[in-house]
Amino acid sequence: MRPAITRVQGPVALLQRDDIDTDALFPAQFLKTTVRQGMGVHLFADWVASKNPDAAFVTAGSATRILIAGRNFGCGSSREHAVWALADYGIQAIVALSFGDIFRNNTVKNGIVTATVSAADHLALTESLKVDGAVLDMDIANCVAVTPDGLKIKFELARGHLAQLLSGEDDITRTLRYADALMAHEQKVALQTPWLQRID
């Protein structure tokens, strides 16, 4: 279990592009790393090396906690290293128009909020957050984000993610909630199919 996540508040970085894939987030040459601590130094490493302006917040060593991105954020390979790097850097939430499915499921397992907004709200949000040092306040329980100028934006979380973020439960803990039912099912199957059971 990890701490429940009910609110995320912090400085924002705007990534005004679509289809940011996991290779951009965590380049393949670093995949040999398996220790999660320290992975944040490789976040957007190729972008940083090529002086891509979208990675300016990393280059500056900012205290960014929330990313605002376009469509299909986290597409590409299923590497969870990308999520580990984001978490290790300190990213606590990503607001986008859409996400890669596997990436999005990996984020909730690692305590990162991935929220989607409508195209109109996304435009309003980015316009409101263009000010240097802008801070976004996200009320996770009510799925509302508030900008410095008081604009309130409703966001959505993937099915099941809200409960998992608020409870702090990991997949194993959630599964163990049904331990009695699972055991009863196993016993029923054993009675119905004795020929499948192990004989010592």
N, CA, C and O of each residue as an XYZ file, in Angstrom:
800
protein
N       0.849     -1.194      0.000
C       0.000      0.000      0.000
C       0.885      1.245      0.000
O       2.014      1.229      0.491
N       0.348      2.307     -0.557
C       1.023      3.597     -0.556
C       0.059      4.631      0.009
O      -1.122      4.332      0.189
N       0.531      5.827      0.290
C      -0.382      6.843      0.832
C      -1.525      7.141     -0.138
O      -1.335      7.130     -1.354
N      -2.697      7.404      0.401
C      -3.835      7.800     -0.434
C      -3.532      9.143     -1.098
O      -2.865      9.999     -0.516
N      -4.026      9.313     -2.308
C      -3.813     10.564     -3.042
C      -5.160     11.261     -3.171
O      -6.030     10.810     -3.916
N      -5.326     12.350     -2.453
C      -6.588     13.095     -2.485
C      -6.423     14.463     -3.142
O      -7.402     15.079     -3.564
N      -5.185     14.931     -3.225
C      -4.946     16.256     -3.803
C      -3.544     16.301     -4.391
O      -2.598     15.753     -3.826
N      -3.431     16.961     -5.534
C      -2.122     17.221     -6.133
C      -2.057     18.717     -6.423
O      -2.947     19.276     -7.065
N      -1.011     19.346     -5.950
C      -0.852     20.787     -6.157
C       0.614     21.076     -6.438
O       1.493     20.603     -5.718
N       0.878     21.848     -7.479
C       2.266     22.178     -7.760
C       2.468     22.868     -9.092
O       1.524     23.045     -9.862
N       3.720     23.263     -9.365
C       4.059     23.939    -10.618
C       3.792     23.055    -11.834
O       3.884     21.829    -11.767
N       3.463     23.705    -12.934
C       3.050     23.024    -14.159
C       4.069     23.235    -15.276
O       4.688     24.294    -15.379
N       4.232     22.202    -16.117
C       4.980     22.334    -17.368
C       4.032     21.991    -18.505
O       3.336     20.977    -18.458
N       4.005     22.842    -19.530
C       3.139     22.630    -20.684
C       3.910     21.930    -21.796
O       4.952     22.416    -22.236
N       3.404     20.800    -22.244
C       4.004     20.058    -23.355
C       3.006     20.110    -24.511
O       2.117     19.265    -24.616
N       3.164     21.103    -25.367
C       2.166     21.377    -26.388
C       2.369     20.528    -27.631
O       2.622     21.045    -28.719
N       2.257     19.230    -27.457
C       2.351     18.327    -28.601
C       1.619     17.029    -28.288
O       1.376     16.686    -27.131
N       1.275     16.315    -29.366
C       0.584     15.035    -29.245
C       1.580     13.892    -29.379
O       2.722     14.087    -29.794
N       1.122     12.689    -29.016
C       1.870     11.448    -29.268
C       3.271     11.428    -28.648
O       4.225     10.984    -29.287
N       3.393     11.897    -27.432
C       4.673     11.790    -26.717
C       4.779     10.347    -26.223
O       4.021      9.924    -25.350
N       5.722      9.600    -26.785
C       5.778      8.165    -26.488
C       6.736      7.847    -25.343
O       7.462      8.712    -24.852
N       6.716      6.587    -24.938
C       7.521      6.178    -23.790
C       9.018      6.219    -24.092
O       9.830      6.308    -23.172
N       9.391      6.155    -25.372
C      10.809      6.253    -25.719
C      11.308      7.681    -25.524
O      12.468      7.894    -25.170
N      10.438      8.650    -25.754
C      10.806     10.044    -25.469
C      10.913     10.254    -23.959
O      11.819     10.934    -23.479
N       9.978      9.663    -23.224
C       9.984      9.807    -21.766
C      11.202      9.141    -21.137
O      11.832      9.702    -20.241
N      11.526      7.946    -21.611
C      12.646      7.194    -21.041
C      13.336      6.439    -22.182
O      12.929      5.325    -22.511
N      14.368      7.024    -22.788
C      15.016      6.442    -23.961
C      15.542      5.025    -23.728
O      15.959      4.662    -22.628
N      15.507      4.246    -24.798
C      15.810      2.807    -24.728
C      17.194      2.498    -24.173
O      17.386      1.450    -23.558
N      18.163      3.389    -24.379
C      19.527      3.082    -23.936
C      19.657      2.986    -22.415
O      20.674      2.517    -21.904
N      18.633      3.428    -21.700
C      18.683      3.371    -20.236
C      17.875      2.211    -19.665
O      17.755      2.084    -18.446
N      17.323      1.368    -20.528
C      16.457      0.297    -20.051
C      17.191     -0.764    -19.236
O      16.560     -1.553    -18.532
N      18.507     -0.787    -19.327
C      19.270     -1.761    -18.531
C      19.173     -1.449    -17.038
O      19.480     -2.295    -16.199
N      18.746     -0.235    -16.716
C      18.573      0.160    -15.320
C      17.317     -0.470    -14.758
O      16.247     -0.356    -15.355
N      17.430     -1.137    -13.613
C      16.262     -1.779    -13.007
C      15.936     -1.222    -11.624
O      14.895     -1.550    -11.054
N      16.808     -0.388    -11.087
C      16.558      0.233     -9.786
C      15.778      1.525    -10.024
O      16.241      2.409    -10.744
N      14.613      1.631     -9.427
C      13.744      2.777     -9.708
C      14.324      4.100     -9.237
O      14.175      5.124     -9.904
N      14.982      4.076     -8.093
C      15.558      5.319     -7.578
C      16.637      5.817     -8.524
O      17.520      5.061     -8.929
N      16.558      7.086     -8.870
C      17.545      7.682     -9.759
C      17.151      7.692    -11.225
O      17.853      8.279    -12.049
N      16.021      7.043    -11.569
C      15.599      7.011    -12.967
C      15.180      8.396    -13.482
O      15.191      8.641    -14.688
N      14.819      9.280    -12.580
C      14.377     10.610    -12.974
C      15.415     11.404    -13.746
O      15.063     12.299    -14.515
N      16.686     11.091    -13.552
C      17.734     11.833    -14.272
C      17.714     11.530    -15.765
O      18.292     12.274    -16.558
N      17.050     10.439    -16.153
C      16.968     10.075    -17.569
C      15.668     10.518    -18.227
O      15.455     10.249    -19.409
N      14.800     11.188    -17.487
C      13.529     11.642    -18.045
C      13.785     12.597    -19.213
O      14.499     13.590    -19.069
N      13.197     12.287    -20.361
C      13.357     13.091    -21.578
C      14.831     13.306    -21.929
O      15.198     14.366    -22.437
N      15.671     12.313    -21.663
C      17.121     12.473    -21.842
C      17.504     12.867    -23.264
O      18.357     13.736    -23.446
N      16.893     12.247    -24.281
C      17.233     12.595    -25.671
C      16.769     14.005    -26.006
O      17.450     14.723    -26.739
N      15.634     14.403    -25.486
C      15.157     15.770    -25.709
C      16.095     16.787    -25.056
O      16.394     17.835    -25.629
N      16.546     16.460    -23.861
C      17.471     17.352    -23.152
C      18.765     17.483    -23.947
O      19.284     18.587    -24.117
N      19.290     16.347    -24.439
C      20.541     16.352    -25.193
C      20.436     17.161    -26.482
O      21.399     17.806    -26.897
N      19.259     17.126    -27.115
C      19.069     17.857    -28.378
C      18.528     19.271    -28.157
O      18.191     19.975    -29.109
N      18.451     19.672    -26.888
C      17.958     21.001    -26.517
C      16.533     21.266    -27.013
O      16.195     22.384    -27.404
N      15.714     20.226    -26.988
C      14.298     20.361    -27.339
C      13.634     21.271    -26.304
O      13.700     20.992    -25.107
N      12.995     22.353    -26.752
C      12.394     23.295    -25.794
C      11.323     22.678    -24.903
O      11.059     23.188    -23.815
N      10.699     21.579    -25.354
C       9.687     20.934    -24.528
C      10.270     20.314    -23.267
O       9.548     20.043    -22.308
N      11.581     20.092    -23.271
C      12.233     19.514    -22.093
C      12.909     20.579    -21.238
O      13.715     20.261    -20.362
N      12.581     21.836    -21.493
C      13.228     22.935    -20.766
C      13.029     22.824    -19.262
O      13.913     23.198    -18.491
N      11.873     22.313    -18.837
C      11.622     22.218    -17.399
C      12.572     21.230    -16.746
O      12.934     21.402    -15.583
N      12.989     20.181    -17.486
C      13.955     19.215    -16.961
C      15.342     19.851    -16.926
O      16.058     19.745    -15.930
N      15.708     20.506    -18.013
C      17.024     21.149    -18.106
C      17.210     22.166    -16.993
O      18.292     22.288    -16.419
N      16.142     22.893    -16.696
C      16.216     23.937    -15.666
C      16.182     23.361    -14.263
O      16.395     24.079    -13.286
N      15.911     22.051    -14.160
C      15.825     21.432    -12.840
C      14.674     21.980    -12.026
O      14.779     22.134    -10.809
N      13.571     22.276    -12.702
C      12.421     22.885    -12.024
C      11.733     21.891    -11.096
O      11.976     20.686    -11.143
N      10.870     22.440    -10.258
C      10.125     21.615     -9.307
C       8.760     21.239     -9.880
O       7.784     21.123     -9.139
N       8.694     21.051    -11.196
C       7.430     20.702    -11.854
C       6.820     19.461    -11.217
O       7.508     18.466    -10.989
N       5.527     19.529    -10.933
C       4.810     18.396    -10.348
C       3.684     17.897    -11.245
O       3.214     16.768    -11.108
N       3.249     18.784    -12.189
C       2.132     18.428    -13.062
C       2.495     18.745    -14.509
O       2.997     19.829    -14.804
N       2.241     17.796    -15.412
C       2.450     18.003    -16.842
C       1.098     18.184    -17.520
O       0.133     17.492    -17.196
N       1.039     19.115    -18.457
C      -0.144     19.294    -19.291
C       0.271     18.923    -20.716
O       1.130     19.578    -21.306
N      -0.332     17.883    -21.260
C       0.069     17.380    -22.572
C      -1.142     17.294    -23.498
O      -2.266     17.609    -23.108
N      -0.885     16.857    -24.742
C      -1.945     16.774    -25.743
C      -2.589     15.398    -25.798
O      -2.961     14.829    -24.771
N      -2.714     14.873    -27.010
C      -3.354     13.574    -27.213
C      -2.356     12.429    -27.138
O      -1.186     12.581    -27.489
N      -2.831     11.292    -26.680
C      -2.078     10.035    -26.764
C      -0.756     10.082    -26.013
O       0.245      9.547    -26.489
N      -0.741     10.707    -24.858
C       0.479     10.775    -24.055
C       0.822      9.379    -23.529
O      -0.051      8.660    -23.042
N       2.100      9.003    -23.632
C       2.535      7.701    -23.137
C       2.250      6.567    -24.103
O       2.139      5.415    -23.685
N       2.130      6.869    -25.375
C       1.910      5.814    -26.372
C       3.230      5.072    -26.616
O       4.248      5.387    -26.000
N       3.202      4.100    -27.505
C       4.424      3.364    -27.835
C       4.569      2.106    -27.011
O       3.588      1.410    -26.749
N       5.792      1.814    -26.602
C       6.060      0.565    -25.888
C       5.440      0.591    -24.499
O       5.033      1.638    -23.995
N       5.380     -0.595    -23.896
C       4.738     -0.711    -22.580
C       5.714     -0.495    -21.432
O       5.369     -0.762    -20.281
N       6.924     -0.017    -21.714
C       7.944      0.067    -20.660
C       7.485      0.886    -19.460
O       7.155      2.066    -19.577
N       7.472      0.231    -18.308
C       7.071      0.905    -17.073
C       8.165      1.846    -16.578
O       7.928      2.692    -15.716
N       9.369      1.687    -17.136
C      10.473      2.581    -16.773
C      10.075      4.048    -16.971
O      10.498      4.916    -16.208
N       9.262      4.318    -17.996
C       8.844      5.696    -18.263
C       8.064      6.260    -17.078
O       8.251      7.415    -16.694
N       7.202      5.447    -16.509
C       6.419      5.882    -15.350
C       7.323      6.006    -14.128
O       7.191      6.950    -13.349
N       8.236      5.060    -13.963
C       9.173      5.133    -12.829
C      10.012      6.402    -12.897
O      10.277      7.029    -11.871
N      10.431      6.783    -14.106
C      11.239      8.001    -14.268
C      10.427      9.243    -13.922
O      10.927     10.150    -13.256
N       9.181      9.285    -14.370
C       8.313     10.410    -14.036
C       8.130     10.528    -12.520
O       8.249     11.614    -11.954
N       7.840      9.397    -11.872
C       7.633      9.394    -10.424
C       8.902      9.803     -9.687
O       8.846     10.571     -8.727
N      10.043      9.292    -10.136
C      11.301      9.608     -9.465
C      11.663     11.084     -9.638
O      12.263     11.688     -8.749
N      11.300     11.656    -10.772
C      11.558     13.090    -10.989
C      10.691     13.948    -10.070
O      11.078     15.047     -9.673
N       9.506     13.420     -9.740
C       8.605     14.161     -8.869
C       7.274     14.507     -9.504
O       6.469     15.226     -8.912
N       7.034     13.998    -10.713
C       5.755     14.251    -11.377
C       4.655     13.487    -10.639
O       4.758     12.278    -10.431
N       3.617     14.197    -10.252
C       2.523     13.599     -9.487
C       1.230     13.483    -10.288
O       0.339     12.714     -9.928
N       1.128     14.244    -11.368
C      -0.092     14.193    -12.182
C       0.210     14.629    -13.611
O       1.107     15.432    -13.865
N      -0.571     14.071    -14.534
C      -0.499     14.457    -15.947
C      -1.925     14.697    -16.406
O      -2.801     13.856    -16.203
N      -2.154     15.846    -17.026
C      -3.458     16.174    -17.589
C      -3.300     16.207    -19.099
O      -2.446     16.926    -19.620
N      -4.110     15.441    -19.799
C      -3.979     15.349    -21.251
C      -5.340     15.102    -21.889
O      -6.339     14.879    -21.205
N      -5.351     15.147    -23.222
C      -6.585     14.846    -23.954
C      -6.838     13.346    -23.993
O      -7.987     12.907    -23.996
N      -5.765     12.560    -24.023
C      -5.890     11.100    -23.983
C      -4.531     10.503    -23.659
O      -3.504     11.179    -23.728
N      -4.544      9.203    -23.300
C      -3.324      8.502    -22.909
C      -3.227      7.153    -23.622
O      -4.227      6.589    -24.065
N      -1.985      6.649    -23.721
C      -1.800      5.264    -24.108
C      -2.350      4.394    -22.988
O      -2.098      4.666    -21.814
N      -3.102      3.344    -23.336
C      -3.799      2.547    -22.320
C      -2.865      1.884    -21.315
O      -3.094      1.959    -20.108
N      -1.813      1.234    -21.809
C      -0.897      0.530    -20.900
C      -0.178      1.528    -20.003
O      -0.032      1.300    -18.802
N       0.267      2.625    -20.586
C       0.933      3.670    -19.808
C       0.012      4.161    -18.689
O       0.437      4.306    -17.543
N      -1.241      4.411    -19.031
C      -2.174      4.947    -18.039
C      -2.393      3.965    -16.890
O      -2.465      4.370    -15.730
N      -2.497      2.698    -17.208
C      -2.660      1.703    -16.151
C      -1.412      1.578    -15.288
O      -1.506      1.278    -14.098
N      -0.248      1.806    -15.881
C       0.997      1.775    -15.098
C       1.089      2.972    -14.147
O       1.647      2.859    -13.056
N       0.543      4.114    -14.563
C       0.666      5.306    -13.713
C      -0.069      5.138    -12.391
O       0.461      5.493    -11.339
N      -1.284      4.601    -12.436
C      -2.052      4.483    -11.195
C      -1.377      3.517    -10.232
O      -1.477      3.677     -9.016
N      -0.689      2.514    -10.773
C       0.031      1.559     -9.921
C       1.220      2.219     -9.230
O       1.720      1.721     -8.222
N       1.660      3.337     -9.781
C       2.817      4.042     -9.222
C       2.454      5.386     -8.595
O       3.324      6.212     -8.319
N       1.145      5.593     -8.372
C       0.713      6.790     -7.651
C       0.747      8.080     -8.434
O       0.841      9.156     -7.844
N       0.673      7.997     -9.768
C       0.606      9.197    -10.603
C      -0.810      9.336    -11.140
O      -1.373      8.382    -11.678
N      -1.377     10.515    -10.995
C      -2.728     10.788    -11.487
C      -2.659     11.085    -12.982
O      -1.880     11.938    -13.407
N      -3.468     10.388    -13.783
C      -3.560     10.687    -15.214
C      -4.995     11.074    -15.518
O      -5.888     10.227    -15.545
N      -5.208     12.364    -15.746
C      -6.547     12.919    -15.905
C      -6.764     13.387    -17.338
O      -5.873     13.973    -17.952
N      -7.950     13.123    -17.860
C      -8.302     13.613    -19.192
C      -9.318     14.751    -19.078
O     -10.137     14.793    -18.161
N      -9.234     15.674    -20.044
C     -10.161     16.802    -20.109
C     -10.656     16.934    -21.552
O     -10.059     16.385    -22.478
N     -11.738     17.658    -21.724
C     -12.271     17.890    -23.069
C     -11.342     18.842    -23.825
O     -10.503     19.513    -23.226
N     -11.505     18.889    -25.142
C     -10.673     19.771    -25.974
C     -10.860     21.232    -25.576
O      -9.890     21.988    -25.517
N     -12.096     21.633    -25.304
C     -12.368     23.022    -24.917
C     -11.732     23.359    -23.574
O     -11.145     24.428    -23.407
N     -11.851     22.441    -22.620
C     -11.260     22.671    -21.299
C      -9.732     22.632    -21.370
O      -9.052     23.354    -20.641
N      -9.202     21.785    -22.252
C      -7.748     21.711    -22.424
C      -7.211     23.045    -22.926
O      -6.183     23.525    -22.447
N      -7.902     23.640    -23.883
C      -7.495     24.939    -24.414
C      -7.553     26.006    -23.327
O      -6.627     26.802    -23.175
N      -8.638     26.013    -22.583
C      -8.782     26.998    -21.507
C      -7.718     26.800    -20.437
O      -7.189     27.768    -19.890
N      -7.411     25.560    -20.145
C      -6.417     25.234    -19.126
C      -5.028     25.706    -19.542
O      -4.323     26.343    -18.760
N      -4.639     25.395    -20.771
C      -3.301     25.791    -21.233
C      -3.164     27.308    -21.317
O      -2.105     27.856    -21.010
N      -4.232     27.983    -21.732
C      -4.170     29.447    -21.790
C      -3.992     30.028    -20.387
O      -3.239     30.982    -20.193
N      -4.680     29.452    -19.428
C      -4.625     29.949    -18.058
C      -3.277     29.682    -17.395
O      -2.869     30.407    -16.488
N      -2.581     28.622    -17.859
C      -1.339     28.206    -17.207
C      -0.065     28.647    -17.939
O       1.029     28.182    -17.620
N      -0.209     29.541    -18.915
C       0.966     29.994    -19.662
C       1.868     30.920    -18.853
O       2.996     31.197    -19.261
N       1.393     31.389    -17.738
C       2.174     32.274    -16.879
C       3.311     31.500    -16.233
O       3.096     30.392    -15.739
N       4.515     32.059    -16.225
C       5.660     31.401    -15.595
C       5.370     31.113    -14.123
O       4.868     31.963    -13.387
N       5.700     29.894    -13.723
C       5.509     29.521    -12.330
C       4.073     29.205    -11.964
O       3.739     29.126    -10.782
N       3.213     29.021    -12.967
C       1.802     28.725    -12.693
C       1.671     27.432    -11.898
O       2.379     26.456    -12.145
N       0.755     27.446    -10.947
C       0.508     26.295    -10.082
C      -0.926     25.821    -10.294
O      -1.853     26.631    -10.330
N      -1.108     24.523    -10.432
C      -2.438     23.942    -10.574
C      -2.782     23.185     -9.304
O      -1.932     22.515     -8.717
N      -4.031     23.296     -8.887
C      -4.515     22.614     -7.685
C      -5.560     21.592     -8.122
O      -6.612     21.968     -8.639
N      -5.281     20.298     -7.918
C      -6.177     19.235     -8.357
C      -6.812     18.532     -7.165
O      -6.125     17.912     -6.353
N      -8.128     18.639     -7.072
C      -8.912     17.937     -6.060
C      -9.272     16.579     -6.667
O     -10.161     16.486     -7.515
N      -8.584     15.541     -6.232
C      -8.747     14.226     -6.857
C     -10.114     13.626     -6.557
O     -10.753     13.069     -7.449
N     -10.564     13.732     -5.331
C     -11.834     13.126     -4.947
C     -12.997     13.665     -5.767
O     -13.909     12.916     -6.118
N     -12.973     14.957     -6.073
C     -14.069     15.584     -6.811
C     -13.755     15.795     -8.284
O     -14.585     16.307     -9.036
N     -12.554     15.400     -8.694
C     -12.132     15.512    -10.102
C     -12.278     16.930    -10.638
O     -12.860     17.152    -11.700
N     -11.737     17.886     -9.883
C     -11.770     19.294    -10.278
C     -10.368     19.883    -10.139
O      -9.703     19.697     -9.120
N      -9.926     20.601    -11.187
C      -8.645     21.297    -11.147
C      -8.910     22.797    -11.129
O      -9.780     23.286    -11.849
N      -8.166     23.521    -10.313
C      -8.348     24.966    -10.185
C      -7.048     25.672    -10.552
O      -5.987     25.362    -10.010
N      -7.139     26.624    -11.478
C      -5.971     27.381    -11.934
C      -5.749     28.593    -11.034
O      -6.620     28.930    -10.233
N      -4.583     29.259    -11.156
C      -4.315     30.427    -10.305
C      -5.337     31.552    -10.458
O      -5.560     32.318     -9.520
N      -5.963     31.658    -11.641
C      -6.952     32.727    -11.830
C      -8.376     32.284    -11.477
O      -9.343     32.983    -11.778
N      -8.493     31.109    -10.832
C      -9.785     30.662    -10.333
C     -10.610     29.843    -11.302
O     -11.739     29.473    -10.982
N     -10.074     29.546    -12.489
C     -10.787     28.716    -13.447
C     -10.896     27.286    -12.916
O      -9.901     26.701    -12.490
N     -12.104     26.729    -12.944
C     -12.332     25.360    -12.469
C     -12.597     24.451    -13.662
O     -13.491     24.701    -14.470
N     -11.804     23.397    -13.755
C     -11.907     22.452    -14.868
C     -12.219     21.063    -14.323
O     -11.522     20.560    -13.441
N     -13.271     20.450    -14.857
C     -13.588     19.064    -14.492
C     -12.701     18.117    -15.303
O     -12.492     18.320    -16.500
N     -12.187     17.087    -14.641
C     -11.397     16.097    -15.359
C     -11.938     14.712    -15.069
O     -12.716     14.516    -14.135
N     -11.516     13.755    -15.879
C     -11.961     12.380    -15.713
C     -10.763     11.467    -15.473
O      -9.658     11.721    -15.951
N     -11.010     10.411    -14.728
C     -10.007      9.380    -14.486
C     -10.509      8.077    -15.094
O     -11.715      7.879    -15.245
N      -9.591      7.199    -15.440
C      -9.982      5.911    -16.000
C     -10.789      5.118    -14.982
O     -10.669      5.329    -13.775
N     -11.600      4.218    -15.476
C     -12.461      3.409    -14.615
C     -11.632      2.671    -13.549
O     -10.669      1.973    -13.867
N     -12.017      2.836    -12.316
C     -11.332      2.172    -11.212
C     -10.156      2.946    -10.642
O      -9.700      2.651     -9.537
N      -9.656      3.936    -11.383
C      -8.472      4.654    -10.918
C      -8.762      5.554     -9.717
O      -7.932      5.678     -8.817
N      -9.931      6.175     -9.707
C     -10.251      7.068     -8.591
C     -10.233      6.304     -7.272
O      -9.611      6.743     -6.304
N     -10.913      5.165     -7.233
C     -10.960      4.374     -6.005
C      -9.569      3.933     -5.581
O      -9.253      3.919     -4.391
N      -8.736      3.572     -6.552
C      -7.395      3.094     -6.231
C      -6.518      4.221     -5.700
O      -5.733      4.013     -4.774
N      -6.646      5.411     -6.279
C      -5.860      6.558     -5.814
C      -6.275      6.974     -4.403
O      -5.430      7.276     -3.560
N      -7.586      6.986     -4.157
C      -8.083      7.428     -2.860
C      -7.830      6.411     -1.752
O      -7.690      6.781     -0.586
N      -7.771      5.139     -2.114
C      -7.554      4.098     -1.102
C      -6.081      3.821     -0.846
O      -5.703      3.374      0.237
N      -5.243      4.093     -1.859
C      -3.826      3.789     -1.734
C      -3.506      2.322     -1.928
O      -2.375      1.897     -1.690
N      -4.482      1.545     -2.355
C      -4.281      0.110     -2.519
C      -3.538     -0.204     -3.814
O      -3.750      0.448     -4.836
N      -2.663     -1.210     -3.761
C      -2.060     -1.722     -4.980
C      -2.909     -2.891     -5.484
O      -3.895     -3.267     -4.850
N      -2.522     -3.465     -6.629
C      -3.326     -4.520     -7.236
C      -3.447     -5.748     -6.331
O      -4.500     -6.383     -6.275
N      -2.373     -6.073     -5.630
C      -2.398     -7.246     -4.755
C      -3.363     -7.027     -3.592
O      -4.157     -7.907     -3.261
N      -3.289     -5.856     -2.982
C      -4.176     -5.549     -1.859
C      -5.636     -5.576     -2.299
O      -6.499     -6.081     -1.580
N      -5.911     -5.025     -3.492
C      -7.288     -5.028     -4.007
C      -7.772     -6.461     -4.239
O      -8.923     -6.790     -3.953
N      -6.889     -7.302     -4.756
C      -7.257     -8.693     -5.014
C      -7.543     -9.438     -3.714
O      -8.476    -10.238     -3.647
N      -6.739     -9.175     -2.680
C      -6.899     -9.873     -1.407
C      -8.207     -9.537     -0.707
O      -8.621    -10.243      0.213
N      -8.864     -8.454     -1.140
C     -10.183     -8.147     -0.602
C     -11.168     -9.278     -0.892
O     -12.137     -9.487     -0.162
N     -10.893     -9.998     -1.974
C     -11.778    -11.077     -2.416
C     -11.205    -12.459     -2.097
O     -11.570    -13.451     -2.729
N     -10.307    -12.516     -1.115
C      -9.629    -13.778     -0.792
C     -10.619    -14.890     -0.441
O     -10.457    -16.020     -0.900
N     -11.638    -14.589      0.363
C     -12.616    -15.614      0.759
C     -13.377    -16.135     -0.454
O     -13.591    -17.340     -0.588
N     -13.785    -15.227     -1.335
C     -14.532    -15.626     -2.527
C     -13.648    -16.441     -3.472
O     -14.105    -17.408     -4.082
N     -12.385    -16.044     -3.586
C     -11.460    -16.785     -4.445
C     -11.226    -18.195     -3.912
O     -11.191    -19.158     -4.677
N     -11.067    -18.309     -2.607
C     -10.846    -19.619     -1.992
C     -12.081    -20.507     -2.167
O     -11.961    -21.700     -2.446
N     -13.253    -19.923     -2.002
C     -14.497    -20.685     -2.179
C     -14.614    -21.185     -3.614
O     -15.041    -22.314     -3.853
N     -14.238    -20.350     -4.552
C     -14.273    -20.750     -5.961
C     -13.303    -21.905     -6.216
O     -13.651    -22.868     -6.900
N     -12.096    -21.812     -5.673
C     -11.093    -22.868     -5.859
C     -11.605    -24.204     -5.291
O     -11.421    -25.262     -5.893
N     -12.245    -24.126     -4.133
C     -12.784    -25.343     -3.518
C     -13.924    -25.934     -4.356
O     -14.043    -27.154     -4.477
N     -14.749    -25.073     -4.925
C     -15.845    -25.529     -5.783
C     -15.304    -26.219     -7.030
O     -15.789    -27.278     -7.429
N     -14.294    -25.607     -7.639
C     -13.681    -26.190     -8.844
C     -13.046    -27.536     -8.513
O     -13.146    -28.483     -9.293
N     -12.393    -27.620     -7.356
C     -11.753    -28.879     -6.948
C     -12.774    -30.003     -6.814
O     -12.488    -31.148     -7.166
N     -13.975    -29.680     -6.303
C     -15.025    -30.694     -6.154
C     -15.619    -31.102     -7.500
O     -15.965    -32.264     -7.713
N     -15.731    -30.127     -8.407
C     -16.358    -30.385     -9.702
C     -15.419    -31.078    -10.690
O     -15.865    -31.779    -11.598
N     -14.117    -30.872    -10.503
C     -13.144    -31.434    -11.454
C     -12.022    -32.128    -10.702
O     -10.874    -31.687    -10.763
N     -12.336    -33.214     -9.987
C     -11.305    -33.893     -9.193
C     -10.151    -34.433    -10.029
O      -9.035    -34.587     -9.534
N     -10.430    -34.722    -11.309
C      -9.367    -35.258    -12.167
C      -8.282    -34.233    -12.519
O      -7.220    -34.584    -13.034
N      -8.572    -32.970    -12.232
C      -7.586    -31.919    -12.497
C      -6.714    -31.612    -11.291
O      -5.737    -30.872    -11.405
N      -7.052    -32.167    -10.149
C      -6.345    -31.835     -8.919
C      -5.039    -32.622     -8.822
O      -4.908    -33.736     -9.329
N      -4.093    -31.997     -8.154
C      -2.788    -32.600     -7.991
C      -2.869    -33.807     -7.047
O      -3.530    -33.751     -6.011
N      -2.203    -34.874     -7.412
C      -2.123    -36.071     -6.556
C      -0.694    -36.216     -6.088
O       0.209    -36.378     -6.908
N      -0.471    -36.162     -4.791
C       0.888    -36.294     -4.243
C       1.259    -37.743     -4.046
O       2.365    -38.041     -3.593
